[in-house]
Each structure stands twice: as structure tokens, then as C-alpha cells.
């Protein structure tokens, strides 16, 4: 998408160079920035899936989970949201407090092997998805 932007510049009293553009030009720049964010998220998904294939993982995360991870969510949180479950629902199914689940999702607590087994059952996913 080629966009021509006609800028006017001036120097403010404080010495900063300022730029003036129309609302349409501003909106076009915002759209371009949004497209760049989407492209970066897609690249992150691609990189994760490629790395999984190179490791020989047979079970690749769903696109929705990878996208959520690309936006900064932990793997556990992304899988929980993909399954449409609340923290309370999953914590009860696993047999832990909701606050403990929150700590696992934010990375302030580490996943144990036993918990990974229980999360895999509660979320109906392969253990390696939640153990990582």
C-alpha cells in the first residue's frame, strides 16, 4: 500500500522539529503501524512452529494459542483461554487455588511434573504443551 503523505514541518519555540499532517494521513500511518504489529505476531507464530518442527514435536500448538503467546501470554494462559475456561474452573479441576494458577501463568511459580499431568487432563491437551 503506497501512501503519499504531504508533511509540513516547523520548529517549535523550544527547538523541537514538529510535523503537521492531515487526519487522513495520520489514520493511514496508524493503519500501517497496526499492519506491522500483525506481521510481527505472524512472524512469532511462524518462528515458534518452525522451532517445534525442528525439535521433532509431533503436536503443534493451534494457531489461536500461538497467536496469544505472540501477544505476550504464557503458554498455560493461552491454552486455558483457547479452551474457554476461567482460572477458577481450571484451578478446581487441577486441585489448586486460583491464586496458584495465576502465579503459574505469570511465571512467578514453576510448573511441576505432577501439575503438568493434571493440567494436561483438565485442558485435554498433550502434557508437553503445558510442561514447557
N, C-alpha and C positions, 0 to 999 in steps of 0.2 A: 504494500500500500504506500504509494508515493504521495506525500503531503507537502504542499508548498506552504511555508509559513513566512509571513511578512512581519518581521520584527522591527520595532522602534526601540532604540536604546538611548539612555541618557545617564548622566552622572548625578547622583543624589548629593545633597549638601555635605553628607558625611564621607563622600568619596567613593561610595559603592556604585558599581555599574548596574543599572536597572534595565529591565526589558519589559516592553509592553506588547501584548498580543491580544487578538480578539478572543471572545469566548469560544467560538468555533475552533480556533487554532488550539486553545487550551484543552478543549474537550478531545481533540484529535491526539494531543500529546498524552493525555491521561489514558486514552484507549490503547495507544502504543505501549505504554508502561504496563498496563494490565495484560496485554498480549505477551510481553516479555516475562511476566511472573508466571503465566500459564506455561510458557515454553520451558522455564526453569523447573517447574513442578514435573512436567513431562520428562525432562532430561533426568531428574532424580529417580523417577519411576523406572525409566529405561536402565539407568545405571544399577539400580537395586536388582532388577530382574536379570540383567546380564551377569552380575556377580553371582546370583543364585544359580544360574545355569553353569557358570564356570566351576562352582563348588560341587556341582552334581546334585543339587537339590531337586528332587522329583516334584515336590509340591510348591508351586509358585503362588505367592500371595495374590488374592484378587485385586483387580485394578483399583477398586474403591479403597481397599486397605492401603495399598501402595501410595495412592494419592493423598490419603490422610497423613501418612508418615511423611510424605514430601512437604506437607504443610506444617510439620513440626510435632505431630502427635507421636507418642510412644507406640510401639508395635502392639502392646497389650490393649491400650486405649483404642487404637484404630480397629482392632479385631472386635472388641466389645461393641463399639459403635456400629460396625458393619453388621453385627448380629442383632442390632436394635435393642440391646439390653442396657439397663441402667447399672450404675455401680452397686446399688443396693441389691438388685436381682442377682448379679454375678457373685457378689461377696457372700450372699446367703447360700448360693449353690455350691460355692467352694468351701464354705465354712469358716470364713474370716470376717473381720469387721470391715465396714465400708471404708473407714479411715486407713486401714492397712492396704486395701486395694488402691486407694488414692495414692498412697506412698509408693506402691509398686509402679503405678502408671507414671508418676513423676520422676521415678528413678532414685528416690531417697531411700528405698529399700530394695534389696536384691531378690530376684526370683530364685526359689529353691527347686530342686528336682521334684520333690513331693508336690509343691504348689503347681509346678508346670503340668504334672499329671492331672491334677484336679481341674485346672483351668482348661486344659485340652478337652476334658469330658464336658465341663459346663458350657464351653463355647462351641463344642462339636467341631474341633479343628485338630490337625496333626500337632503333636506335642512340640515339635521343633519350631512351630510358628510362635508359640508363647514362651519357649525356653530361651529364645535369643535375647 
